[in-house]
Amino acid sequence: MPIIQVKLTKGRSVEQKQRFAQAVTRAAAEHLGVREEWVSLIFDEYERDNWATGGTLHSIKFEPGHGKQGAGESAQ
């Protein structure tokens, strides 16, 4: 039974996470040769103040909305 842990900053909608869960579940079942019912996903969501990349907190490094669908490309 695959358990897939997904770590991301807070801010994705339930609909986005649902679509992601469906796509990952299908891919895992296909590539690992298991039934979709056996695949579990766990979302660990973090505030941007609790995540840093390259020594800079994401709350400082990225503008609000960065990484969300429709967000600008400037900070990528």
Helices and strands as residue ranges (DSSP letters): E 3-9, H 14-32, G 36-38, E 40-46, G 48-50, E 52-53, E 56-57, H 58-61
